[in-house]
Amino acid sequence: MKHLKTLLFATALFIGATSFTAAQSSIAHIDTQELIKAMPEYKAAQAEIEKLGKTYQQTIEGSIKELETKLKQYDAEAPSQTQEENQKRMQEVEEMKQSLGQYQQQAQQDLQKKEFDLLKPITEKAKSAIEKVATAQNIEYVLEAGGLIVAKGKDLMADVKAELGL
């Protein structure tokens, strides 16, 4: 009876140890940001976002110059204008400032939306490739490498890059 208990205990330890090592081997990690930055689609998306950002910036700078010119003109003409006319001009300048502020906010929102829209298919493609490689290698869990303190598991970067043709 004692022999049977020892045998069962040894069997349980063996099964536990093999299960533990199997679980360890089914965990991998990858730095998805590094992967995405290596993709040509990401570089194209960044270039498009940068171009759009410059367009917005030029429009904003043009509006600021226009506002400054108008302010200088109104300041120079203020002594020769009626108080009523000066108040109208001040109101016009305030409306221009508000309009410019709204345009800046809208431009920033548009840029964020454009960035999201351009990056979404890229991140989905990367995720799909990670899933494909993990499935092919019988890996159950893939962790984000950026948040790991110790990363002794398999790094999938090379395999996923190969899957993507990078």
Disulfide bonds with the S-S distance in Angstrom:
none
